[in-house]
Amino acid sequence: MVSGALCCSVVHLGVTPLDVVKTKLQTDPVNYPGPIIAFKKVVNEEGLSTFFSGWAPTFVGFFCWGAVGYTLTEFLKR
């Protein structure tokens, strides 16, 4: 359970910046026409900390999901 929880939560925590850029692209396509431009614009206008503004719920949610999901997968495979 612990390894599944840690692996799942750490990976998704690392992908949080991509989620921020994706959300910017979806909600404001005029100001953020592409992913690279969106990334640069977020860094210049809002700072690097913006990429991890939603890290706590992401970490907790995927920590729980990883613990349950990976454990059930290994249990049911056998």
HTML snippet that shows the backbone in 3Dmol.js (N, CA, C, O; Angstrom):
<script src="https://3Dmol.org/build/3Dmol-min.js"></script>
<div id="view" style="width:600px;height:400px;position:relative"></div>
<script>
const pdb = `
ATOM      1  N   MET A   1       0.817  -1.187   0.000  1.00  0.00           N
ATOM      2  CA  MET A   1       0.000   0.000   0.000  1.00  0.00           C
ATOM      3  C   MET A   1       0.871   1.265   0.000  1.00  0.00           C
ATOM      4  O   MET A   1       0.587   2.225  -0.717  1.00  0.00           O
ATOM      5  N   VAL A   2       1.916   1.250   0.803  1.00  0.00           N
ATOM      6  CA  VAL A   2       2.755   2.440   0.932  1.00  0.00           C
ATOM      7  C   VAL A   2       3.460   2.752  -0.380  1.00  0.00           C
ATOM      8  O   VAL A   2       3.503   3.910  -0.798  1.00  0.00           O
ATOM      9  N   SER A   3       4.012   1.739  -1.033  1.00  0.00           N
ATOM     10  CA  SER A   3       4.725   2.006  -2.286  1.00  0.00           C
ATOM     11  C   SER A   3       3.773   2.502  -3.366  1.00  0.00           C
ATOM     12  O   SER A   3       4.127   3.407  -4.122  1.00  0.00           O
ATOM     13  N   GLY A   4       2.590   1.941  -3.455  1.00  0.00           N
ATOM     14  CA  GLY A   4       1.599   2.406  -4.425  1.00  0.00           C
ATOM     15  C   GLY A   4       1.172   3.830  -4.142  1.00  0.00           C
ATOM     16  O   GLY A   4       1.036   4.640  -5.059  1.00  0.00           O
ATOM     17  N   ALA A   5       0.959   4.138  -2.863  1.00  0.00           N
ATOM     18  CA  ALA A   5       0.535   5.481  -2.482  1.00  0.00           C
ATOM     19  C   ALA A   5       1.618   6.509  -2.804  1.00  0.00           C
ATOM     20  O   ALA A   5       1.332   7.567  -3.365  1.00  0.00           O
ATOM     21  N   LEU A   6       2.859   6.191  -2.448  1.00  0.00           N
ATOM     22  CA  LEU A   6       3.952   7.135  -2.704  1.00  0.00           C
ATOM     23  C   LEU A   6       4.221   7.311  -4.187  1.00  0.00           C
ATOM     24  O   LEU A   6       4.388   8.435  -4.662  1.00  0.00           O
ATOM     25  N   CYS A   7       4.264   6.211  -4.917  1.00  0.00           N
ATOM     26  CA  CYS A   7       4.540   6.299  -6.351  1.00  0.00           C
ATOM     27  C   CYS A   7       3.466   7.109  -7.073  1.00  0.00           C
ATOM     28  O   CYS A   7       3.778   7.998  -7.864  1.00  0.00           O
ATOM     29  N   CYS A   8       2.238   6.806  -6.805  1.00  0.00           N
ATOM     30  CA  CYS A   8       1.132   7.484  -7.480  1.00  0.00           C
ATOM     31  C   CYS A   8       1.098   8.969  -7.129  1.00  0.00           C
ATOM     32  O   CYS A   8       0.941   9.806  -8.018  1.00  0.00           O
ATOM     33  N   SER A   9       1.239   9.302  -5.873  1.00  0.00           N
ATOM     34  CA  SER A   9       1.130  10.700  -5.461  1.00  0.00           C
ATOM     35  C   SER A   9       2.325  11.531  -5.923  1.00  0.00           C
ATOM     36  O   SER A   9       2.147  12.680  -6.327  1.00  0.00           O
ATOM     37  N   VAL A  10       3.525  10.985  -5.875  1.00  0.00           N
ATOM     38  CA  VAL A  10       4.708  11.733  -6.286  1.00  0.00           C
ATOM     39  C   VAL A  10       4.690  11.992  -7.794  1.00  0.00           C
ATOM     40  O   VAL A  10       5.032  13.087  -8.239  1.00  0.00           O
ATOM     41  N   VAL A  11       4.298  11.004  -8.569  1.00  0.00           N
ATOM     42  CA  VAL A  11       4.233  11.189 -10.024  1.00  0.00           C
ATOM     43  C   VAL A  11       3.198  12.252 -10.375  1.00  0.00           C
ATOM     44  O   VAL A  11       3.473  13.133 -11.189  1.00  0.00           O
ATOM     45  N   HIS A  12       2.032  12.183  -9.782  1.00  0.00           N
ATOM     46  CA  HIS A  12       1.007  13.167 -10.090  1.00  0.00           C
ATOM     47  C   HIS A  12       1.362  14.550  -9.558  1.00  0.00           C
ATOM     48  O   HIS A  12       0.968  15.556 -10.148  1.00  0.00           O
ATOM     49  N   LEU A  13       2.086  14.613  -8.475  1.00  0.00           N
ATOM     50  CA  LEU A  13       2.573  15.891  -7.976  1.00  0.00           C
ATOM     51  C   LEU A  13       3.534  16.517  -8.992  1.00  0.00           C
ATOM     52  O   LEU A  13       3.513  17.727  -9.217  1.00  0.00           O
ATOM     53  N   GLY A  14       4.357  15.693  -9.588  1.00  0.00           N
ATOM     54  CA  GLY A  14       5.294  16.183 -10.598  1.00  0.00           C
ATOM     55  C   GLY A  14       4.630  16.648 -11.878  1.00  0.00           C
ATOM     56  O   GLY A  14       5.196  17.452 -12.619  1.00  0.00           O
ATOM     57  N   VAL A  15       3.435  16.147 -12.143  1.00  0.00           N
ATOM     58  CA  VAL A  15       2.717  16.503 -13.362  1.00  0.00           C
ATOM     59  C   VAL A  15       1.762  17.686 -13.125  1.00  0.00           C
ATOM     60  O   VAL A  15       1.094  18.135 -14.057  1.00  0.00           O
ATOM     61  N   THR A  16       1.697  18.184 -11.904  1.00  0.00           N
ATOM     62  CA  THR A  16       0.821  19.311 -11.595  1.00  0.00           C
ATOM     63  C   THR A  16       1.075  20.520 -12.495  1.00  0.00           C
ATOM     64  O   THR A  16       0.103  21.149 -12.913  1.00  0.00           O
ATOM     65  N   PRO A  17       2.328  20.888 -12.823  1.00  0.00           N
ATOM     66  CA  PRO A  17       2.531  22.023 -13.739  1.00  0.00           C
ATOM     67  C   PRO A  17       1.868  21.812 -15.104  1.00  0.00           C
ATOM     68  O   PRO A  17       1.352  22.764 -15.691  1.00  0.00           O
ATOM     69  N   LEU A  18       1.877  20.591 -15.607  1.00  0.00           N
ATOM     70  CA  LEU A  18       1.199  20.324 -16.879  1.00  0.00           C
ATOM     71  C   LEU A  18      -0.303  20.524 -16.758  1.00  0.00           C
ATOM     72  O   LEU A  18      -0.948  20.998 -17.693  1.00  0.00           O
ATOM     73  N   ASP A  19      -0.848  20.171 -15.633  1.00  0.00           N
ATOM     74  CA  ASP A  19      -2.274  20.353 -15.401  1.00  0.00           C
ATOM     75  C   ASP A  19      -2.626  21.834 -15.344  1.00  0.00           C
ATOM     76  O   ASP A  19      -3.667  22.244 -15.856  1.00  0.00           O
ATOM     77  N   VAL A  20      -1.766  22.638 -14.728  1.00  0.00           N
ATOM     78  CA  VAL A  20      -1.995  24.085 -14.680  1.00  0.00           C
ATOM     79  C   VAL A  20      -1.988  24.667 -16.087  1.00  0.00           C
ATOM     80  O   VAL A  20      -2.864  25.460 -16.431  1.00  0.00           O
ATOM     81  N   VAL A  21      -1.014  24.285 -16.901  1.00  0.00           N
ATOM     82  CA  VAL A  21      -0.931  24.773 -18.279  1.00  0.00           C
ATOM     83  C   VAL A  21      -2.141  24.303 -19.076  1.00  0.00           C
ATOM     84  O   VAL A  21      -2.711  25.081 -19.840  1.00  0.00           O
ATOM     85  N   LYS A  22      -2.539  23.062 -18.915  1.00  0.00           N
ATOM     86  CA  LYS A  22      -3.708  22.538 -19.623  1.00  0.00           C
ATOM     87  C   LYS A  22      -4.965  23.331 -19.274  1.00  0.00           C
ATOM     88  O   LYS A  22      -5.766  23.658 -20.150  1.00  0.00           O
ATOM     89  N   THR A  23      -5.129  23.636 -17.996  1.00  0.00           N
ATOM     90  CA  THR A  23      -6.298  24.393 -17.561  1.00  0.00           C
ATOM     91  C   THR A  23      -6.278  25.806 -18.137  1.00  0.00           C
ATOM     92  O   THR A  23      -7.319  26.320 -18.547  1.00  0.00           O
ATOM     93  N   LYS A  24      -5.111  26.433 -18.171  1.00  0.00           N
ATOM     94  CA  LYS A  24      -4.997  27.770 -18.780  1.00  0.00           C
ATOM     95  C   LYS A  24      -5.369  27.725 -20.255  1.00  0.00           C
ATOM     96  O   LYS A  24      -6.066  28.612 -20.748  1.00  0.00           O
ATOM     97  N   LEU A  25      -4.910  26.700 -20.960  1.00  0.00           N
ATOM     98  CA  LEU A  25      -5.219  26.558 -22.379  1.00  0.00           C
ATOM     99  C   LEU A  25      -6.717  26.361 -22.605  1.00  0.00           C
ATOM    100  O   LEU A  25      -7.276  26.904 -23.557  1.00  0.00           O
ATOM    101  N   GLN A  26      -7.359  25.599 -21.746  1.00  0.00           N
ATOM    102  CA  GLN A  26      -8.778  25.309 -21.909  1.00  0.00           C
ATOM    103  C   GLN A  26      -9.665  26.490 -21.535  1.00  0.00           C
ATOM    104  O   GLN A  26     -10.690  26.722 -22.176  1.00  0.00           O
ATOM    105  N   THR A  27      -9.282  27.233 -20.509  1.00  0.00           N
ATOM    106  CA  THR A  27     -10.156  28.302 -20.022  1.00  0.00           C
ATOM    107  C   THR A  27      -9.938  29.642 -20.721  1.00  0.00           C
ATOM    108  O   THR A  27     -10.843  30.475 -20.748  1.00  0.00           O
ATOM    109  N   ASP A  28      -8.754  29.860 -21.284  1.00  0.00           N
ATOM    110  CA  ASP A  28      -8.457  31.141 -21.931  1.00  0.00           C
ATOM    111  C   ASP A  28      -7.583  30.925 -23.168  1.00  0.00           C
ATOM    112  O   ASP A  28      -6.407  31.290 -23.163  1.00  0.00           O
ATOM    113  N   PRO A  29      -8.149  30.332 -24.231  1.00  0.00           N
ATOM    114  CA  PRO A  29      -7.334  30.011 -25.408  1.00  0.00           C
ATOM    115  C   PRO A  29      -6.829  31.244 -26.167  1.00  0.00           C
ATOM    116  O   PRO A  29      -5.865  31.142 -26.926  1.00  0.00           O
ATOM    117  N   VAL A  30      -7.457  32.391 -25.975  1.00  0.00           N
ATOM    118  CA  VAL A  30      -6.994  33.600 -26.655  1.00  0.00           C
ATOM    119  C   VAL A  30      -5.665  34.074 -26.069  1.00  0.00           C
ATOM    120  O   VAL A  30      -4.738  34.395 -26.813  1.00  0.00           O
ATOM    121  N   ASN A  31      -5.570  34.120 -24.756  1.00  0.00           N
ATOM    122  CA  ASN A  31      -4.335  34.567 -24.105  1.00  0.00           C
ATOM    123  C   ASN A  31      -3.273  33.480 -24.017  1.00  0.00           C
ATOM    124  O   ASN A  31      -2.090  33.781 -23.862  1.00  0.00           O
ATOM    125  N   TYR A  32      -3.680  32.236 -24.111  1.00  0.00           N
ATOM    126  CA  TYR A  32      -2.744  31.103 -24.034  1.00  0.00           C
ATOM    127  C   TYR A  32      -2.935  30.208 -25.259  1.00  0.00           C
ATOM    128  O   TYR A  32      -3.583  29.166 -25.165  1.00  0.00           O
ATOM    129  N   PRO A  33      -2.370  30.609 -26.420  1.00  0.00           N
ATOM    130  CA  PRO A  33      -2.624  29.876 -27.663  1.00  0.00           C
ATOM    131  C   PRO A  33      -1.901  28.532 -27.785  1.00  0.00           C
ATOM    132  O   PRO A  33      -2.300  27.699 -28.599  1.00  0.00           O
ATOM    133  N   GLY A  34      -0.864  28.308 -27.009  1.00  0.00           N
ATOM    134  CA  GLY A  34      -0.127  27.049 -27.092  1.00  0.00           C
ATOM    135  C   GLY A  34       0.529  26.726 -25.768  1.00  0.00           C
ATOM    136  O   GLY A  34       0.677  27.606 -24.920  1.00  0.00           O
ATOM    137  N   PRO A  35       0.930  25.469 -25.574  1.00  0.00           N
ATOM    138  CA  PRO A  35       1.490  25.064 -24.285  1.00  0.00           C
ATOM    139  C   PRO A  35       2.802  25.749 -23.919  1.00  0.00           C
ATOM    140  O   PRO A  35       3.006  26.085 -22.753  1.00  0.00           O
ATOM    141  N   ILE A  36       3.678  25.960 -24.860  1.00  0.00           N
ATOM    142  CA  ILE A  36       4.962  26.585 -24.554  1.00  0.00           C
ATOM    143  C   ILE A  36       4.763  28.061 -24.211  1.00  0.00           C
ATOM    144  O   ILE A  36       5.362  28.575 -23.267  1.00  0.00           O
ATOM    145  N   ILE A  37       3.920  28.730 -24.985  1.00  0.00           N
ATOM    146  CA  ILE A  37       3.613  30.132 -24.698  1.00  0.00           C
ATOM    147  C   ILE A  37       2.924  30.248 -23.343  1.00  0.00           C
ATOM    148  O   ILE A  37       3.220  31.158 -22.568  1.00  0.00           O
ATOM    149  N   ALA A  38       2.010  29.331 -23.060  1.00  0.00           N
ATOM    150  CA  ALA A  38       1.300  29.348 -21.771  1.00  0.00           C
ATOM    151  C   ALA A  38       2.279  29.148 -20.622  1.00  0.00           C
ATOM    152  O   ALA A  38       2.196  29.844 -19.610  1.00  0.00           O
ATOM    153  N   PHE A  39       3.194  28.217 -20.766  1.00  0.00           N
ATOM    154  CA  PHE A  39       4.184  27.961 -19.711  1.00  0.00           C
ATOM    155  C   PHE A  39       5.022  29.215 -19.432  1.00  0.00           C
ATOM    156  O   PHE A  39       5.201  29.609 -18.279  1.00  0.00           O
ATOM    157  N   LYS A  40       5.533  29.835 -20.501  1.00  0.00           N
ATOM    158  CA  LYS A  40       6.351  31.036 -20.345  1.00  0.00           C
ATOM    159  C   LYS A  40       5.545  32.186 -19.740  1.00  0.00           C
ATOM    160  O   LYS A  40       6.046  32.924 -18.892  1.00  0.00           O
ATOM    161  N   LYS A  41       4.300  32.332 -20.178  1.00  0.00           N
ATOM    162  CA  LYS A  41       3.458  33.415 -19.695  1.00  0.00           C
ATOM    163  C   LYS A  41       3.137  33.243 -18.203  1.00  0.00           C
ATOM    164  O   LYS A  41       3.131  34.216 -17.450  1.00  0.00           O
ATOM    165  N   VAL A  42       2.877  32.024 -17.792  1.00  0.00           N
ATOM    166  CA  VAL A  42       2.606  31.764 -16.373  1.00  0.00           C
ATOM    167  C   VAL A  42       3.842  32.075 -15.537  1.00  0.00           C
ATOM    168  O   VAL A  42       3.730  32.698 -14.482  1.00  0.00           O
ATOM    169  N   VAL A  43       5.009  31.653 -15.990  1.00  0.00           N
ATOM    170  CA  VAL A  43       6.253  31.913 -15.248  1.00  0.00           C
ATOM    171  C   VAL A  43       6.506  33.423 -15.142  1.00  0.00           C
ATOM    172  O   VAL A  43       6.850  33.923 -14.070  1.00  0.00           O
ATOM    173  N   ASN A  44       6.338  34.138 -16.242  1.00  0.00           N
ATOM    174  CA  ASN A  44       6.627  35.573 -16.245  1.00  0.00           C
ATOM    175  C   ASN A  44       5.600  36.389 -15.459  1.00  0.00           C
ATOM    176  O   ASN A  44       5.968  37.333 -14.759  1.00  0.00           O
ATOM    177  N   GLU A  45       4.326  36.038 -15.566  1.00  0.00           N
ATOM    178  CA  GLU A  45       3.271  36.851 -14.958  1.00  0.00           C
ATOM    179  C   GLU A  45       2.892  36.420 -13.541  1.00  0.00           C
ATOM    180  O   GLU A  45       2.551  37.257 -12.706  1.00  0.00           O
ATOM    181  N   GLU A  46       2.951  35.126 -13.274  1.00  0.00           N
ATOM    182  CA  GLU A  46       2.446  34.625 -12.000  1.00  0.00           C
ATOM    183  C   GLU A  46       3.522  33.964 -11.129  1.00  0.00           C
ATOM    184  O   GLU A  46       3.319  33.779  -9.929  1.00  0.00           O
ATOM    185  N   GLY A  47       4.637  33.618 -11.714  1.00  0.00           N
ATOM    186  CA  GLY A  47       5.725  33.001 -10.960  1.00  0.00           C
ATOM    187  C   GLY A  47       5.643  31.482 -10.944  1.00  0.00           C
ATOM    188  O   GLY A  47       4.607  30.897 -11.260  1.00  0.00           O
ATOM    189  N   LEU A  48       6.746  30.857 -10.573  1.00  0.00           N
ATOM    190  CA  LEU A  48       6.830  29.395 -10.554  1.00  0.00           C
ATOM    191  C   LEU A  48       5.917  28.754  -9.515  1.00  0.00           C
ATOM    192  O   LEU A  48       5.485  27.615  -9.689  1.00  0.00           O
ATOM    193  N   SER A  49       5.623  29.470  -8.447  1.00  0.00           N
ATOM    194  CA  SER A  49       4.773  28.892  -7.392  1.00  0.00           C
ATOM    195  C   SER A  49       3.363  28.593  -7.884  1.00  0.00           C
ATOM    196  O   SER A  49       2.663  27.773  -7.290  1.00  0.00           O
ATOM    197  N   THR A  50       2.939  29.247  -8.958  1.00  0.00           N
ATOM    198  CA  THR A  50       1.604  29.001  -9.524  1.00  0.00           C
ATOM    199  C   THR A  50       1.456  27.556  -9.972  1.00  0.00           C
ATOM    200  O   THR A  50       0.364  26.993  -9.897  1.00  0.00           O
ATOM    201  N   PHE A  51       2.526  26.961 -10.431  1.00  0.00           N
ATOM    202  CA  PHE A  51       2.451  25.587 -10.925  1.00  0.00           C
ATOM    203  C   PHE A  51       2.114  24.584  -9.826  1.00  0.00           C
ATOM    204  O   PHE A  51       1.628  23.490 -10.111  1.00  0.00           O
ATOM    205  N   PHE A  52       2.364  24.945  -8.596  1.00  0.00           N
ATOM    206  CA  PHE A  52       2.084  24.029  -7.498  1.00  0.00           C
ATOM    207  C   PHE A  52       1.012  24.557  -6.553  1.00  0.00           C
ATOM    208  O   PHE A  52       0.989  24.215  -5.371  1.00  0.00           O
ATOM    209  N   SER A  53       0.126  25.395  -7.087  1.00  0.00           N
ATOM    210  CA  SER A  53      -0.930  25.963  -6.242  1.00  0.00           C
ATOM    211  C   SER A  53      -1.945  24.909  -5.798  1.00  0.00           C
ATOM    212  O   SER A  53      -2.562  25.061  -4.744  1.00  0.00           O
ATOM    213  N   GLY A  54      -2.123  23.873  -6.561  1.00  0.00           N
ATOM    214  CA  GLY A  54      -3.068  22.821  -6.187  1.00  0.00           C
ATOM    215  C   GLY A  54      -2.396  21.526  -5.792  1.00  0.00           C
ATOM    216  O   GLY A  54      -2.957  20.449  -5.999  1.00  0.00           O
ATOM    217  N   TRP A  55      -1.203  21.609  -5.225  1.00  0.00           N
ATOM    218  CA  TRP A  55      -0.438  20.401  -4.945  1.00  0.00           C
ATOM    219  C   TRP A  55      -1.001  19.584  -3.791  1.00  0.00           C
ATOM    220  O   TRP A  55      -0.924  18.356  -3.814  1.00  0.00           O
ATOM    221  N   ALA A  56      -1.562  20.238  -2.787  1.00  0.00           N
ATOM    222  CA  ALA A  56      -2.020  19.498  -1.598  1.00  0.00           C
ATOM    223  C   ALA A  56      -3.175  18.539  -1.910  1.00  0.00           C
ATOM    224  O   ALA A  56      -3.082  17.362  -1.562  1.00  0.00           O
ATOM    225  N   PRO A  57      -4.260  18.994  -2.553  1.00  0.00           N
ATOM    226  CA  PRO A  57      -5.328  18.044  -2.861  1.00  0.00           C
ATOM    227  C   PRO A  57      -4.892  16.971  -3.863  1.00  0.00           C
ATOM    228  O   PRO A  57      -5.348  15.830  -3.799  1.00  0.00           O
ATOM    229  N   THR A  58      -4.013  17.347  -4.780  1.00  0.00           N
ATOM    230  CA  THR A  58      -3.501  16.368  -5.738  1.00  0.00           C
ATOM    231  C   THR A  58      -2.719  15.278  -5.013  1.00  0.00           C
ATOM    232  O   THR A  58      -2.927  14.090  -5.262  1.00  0.00           O
ATOM    233  N   PHE A  59      -1.830  15.677  -4.125  1.00  0.00           N
ATOM    234  CA  PHE A  59      -1.015  14.718  -3.397  1.00  0.00           C
ATOM    235  C   PHE A  59      -1.876  13.797  -2.532  1.00  0.00           C
ATOM    236  O   PHE A  59      -1.707  12.578  -2.560  1.00  0.00           O
ATOM    237  N   VAL A  60      -2.791  14.375  -1.770  1.00  0.00           N
ATOM    238  CA  VAL A  60      -3.633  13.584  -0.861  1.00  0.00           C
ATOM    239  C   VAL A  60      -4.545  12.646  -1.640  1.00  0.00           C
ATOM    240  O   VAL A  60      -4.673  11.471  -1.298  1.00  0.00           O
ATOM    241  N   GLY A  61      -5.174  13.165  -2.679  1.00  0.00           N
ATOM    242  CA  GLY A  61      -6.090  12.341  -3.470  1.00  0.00           C
ATOM    243  C   GLY A  61      -5.410  11.156  -4.124  1.00  0.00           C
ATOM    244  O   GLY A  61      -5.902  10.029  -4.052  1.00  0.00           O
ATOM    245  N   PHE A  62      -4.282  11.410  -4.760  1.00  0.00           N
ATOM    246  CA  PHE A  62      -3.584  10.322  -5.431  1.00  0.00           C
ATOM    247  C   PHE A  62      -2.835   9.424  -4.458  1.00  0.00           C
ATOM    248  O   PHE A  62      -2.549   8.271  -4.783  1.00  0.00           O
ATOM    249  N   PHE A  63      -2.511   9.932  -3.267  1.00  0.00           N
ATOM    250  CA  PHE A  63      -1.930   9.085  -2.234  1.00  0.00           C
ATOM    251  C   PHE A  63      -2.941   7.997  -1.847  1.00  0.00           C
ATOM    252  O   PHE A  63      -2.603   6.817  -1.765  1.00  0.00           O
ATOM    253  N   CYS A  64      -4.187   8.423  -1.613  1.00  0.00           N
ATOM    254  CA  CYS A  64      -5.249   7.466  -1.254  1.00  0.00           C
ATOM    255  C   CYS A  64      -5.557   6.525  -2.415  1.00  0.00           C
ATOM    256  O   CYS A  64      -5.682   5.314  -2.234  1.00  0.00           O
ATOM    257  N   TRP A  65      -5.676   7.105  -3.615  1.00  0.00           N
ATOM    258  CA  TRP A  65      -5.985   6.275  -4.780  1.00  0.00           C
ATOM    259  C   TRP A  65      -4.867   5.275  -5.050  1.00  0.00           C
ATOM    260  O   TRP A  65      -5.139   4.117  -5.366  1.00  0.00           O
ATOM    261  N   GLY A  66      -3.632   5.700  -4.932  1.00  0.00           N
ATOM    262  CA  GLY A  66      -2.508   4.794  -5.162  1.00  0.00           C
ATOM    263  C   GLY A  66      -2.484   3.658  -4.165  1.00  0.00           C
ATOM    264  O   GLY A  66      -2.201   2.515  -4.526  1.00  0.00           O
ATOM    265  N   ALA A  67      -2.778   3.962  -2.915  1.00  0.00           N
ATOM    266  CA  ALA A  67      -2.799   2.917  -1.886  1.00  0.00           C
ATOM    267  C   ALA A  67      -3.861   1.876  -2.198  1.00  0.00           C
ATOM    268  O   ALA A  67      -3.596   0.676  -2.128  1.00  0.00           O
ATOM    269  N   VAL A  68      -5.040   2.321  -2.537  1.00  0.00           N
ATOM    270  CA  VAL A  68      -6.145   1.390  -2.811  1.00  0.00           C
ATOM    271  C   VAL A  68      -5.997   0.743  -4.181  1.00  0.00           C
ATOM    272  O   VAL A  68      -6.105  -0.476  -4.315  1.00  0.00           O
ATOM    273  N   GLY A  69      -5.750   1.562  -5.191  1.00  0.00           N
ATOM    274  CA  GLY A  69      -5.700   1.051  -6.571  1.00  0.00           C
ATOM    275  C   GLY A  69      -4.609   0.036  -6.813  1.00  0.00           C
ATOM    276  O   GLY A  69      -4.863  -1.028  -7.378  1.00  0.00           O
ATOM    277  N   TYR A  70      -3.401   0.350  -6.393  1.00  0.00           N
ATOM    278  CA  TYR A  70      -2.288  -0.570  -6.618  1.00  0.00           C
ATOM    279  C   TYR A  70      -2.410  -1.827  -5.762  1.00  0.00           C
ATOM    280  O   TYR A  70      -2.040  -2.917  -6.198  1.00  0.00           O
ATOM    281  N   THR A  71      -2.920  -1.677  -4.563  1.00  0.00           N
ATOM    282  CA  THR A  71      -3.106  -2.848  -3.705  1.00  0.00           C
ATOM    283  C   THR A  71      -4.154  -3.786  -4.297  1.00  0.00           C
ATOM    284  O   THR A  71      -3.947  -4.998  -4.357  1.00  0.00           O
ATOM    285  N   LEU A  72      -5.272  -3.225  -4.732  1.00  0.00           N
ATOM    286  CA  LEU A  72      -6.312  -4.063  -5.343  1.00  0.00           C
ATOM    287  C   LEU A  72      -5.830  -4.715  -6.631  1.00  0.00           C
ATOM    288  O   LEU A  72      -6.143  -5.875  -6.900  1.00  0.00           O
ATOM    289  N   THR A  73      -5.074  -3.977  -7.419  1.00  0.00           N
ATOM    290  CA  THR A  73      -4.541  -4.555  -8.662  1.00  0.00           C
ATOM    291  C   THR A  73      -3.655  -5.751  -8.367  1.00  0.00           C
ATOM    292  O   THR A  73      -3.798  -6.796  -9.003  1.00  0.00           O
ATOM    293  N   GLU A  74      -2.742  -5.618  -7.416  1.00  0.00           N
ATOM    294  CA  GLU A  74      -1.865  -6.742  -7.073  1.00  0.00           C
ATOM    295  C   GLU A  74      -2.644  -7.889  -6.439  1.00  0.00           C
ATOM    296  O   GLU A  74      -2.344  -9.054  -6.701  1.00  0.00           O
ATOM    297  N   PHE A  75      -3.611  -7.588  -5.632  1.00  0.00           N
ATOM    298  CA  PHE A  75      -4.411  -8.626  -4.993  1.00  0.00           C
ATOM    299  C   PHE A  75      -5.256  -9.375  -6.013  1.00  0.00           C
ATOM    300  O   PHE A  75      -5.334 -10.602  -5.960  1.00  0.00           O
ATOM    301  N   LEU A  76      -5.886  -8.670  -6.930  1.00  0.00           N
ATOM    302  CA  LEU A  76      -6.785  -9.306  -7.891  1.00  0.00           C
ATOM    303  C   LEU A  76      -6.042  -9.996  -9.045  1.00  0.00           C
ATOM    304  O   LEU A  76      -6.602 -10.873  -9.703  1.00  0.00           O
ATOM    305  N   LYS A  77      -4.792  -9.604  -9.291  1.00  0.00           N
ATOM    306  CA  LYS A  77      -4.013 -10.277 -10.334  1.00  0.00           C
ATOM    307  C   LYS A  77      -3.743 -11.736  -9.977  1.00  0.00           C
ATOM    308  O   LYS A  77      -3.616 -12.585 -10.859  1.00  0.00           O
ATOM    309  N   ARG A  78      -3.659 -12.012  -8.709  1.00  0.00           N
ATOM    310  CA  ARG A  78      -3.263 -13.354  -8.270  1.00  0.00           C
ATOM    311  C   ARG A  78      -4.436 -14.221  -8.196  1.00  0.00           C
ATOM    312  O   ARG A  78      -4.316 -15.394  -7.845  1.00  0.00           O
TER     313      ARG A  78
END
`;
const viewer = $3Dmol.createViewer("view");
viewer.addModel(pdb, "pdb");
viewer.setStyle({}, {cartoon: {color: "spectrum"}});
viewer.zoomTo();
viewer.render();
</script>
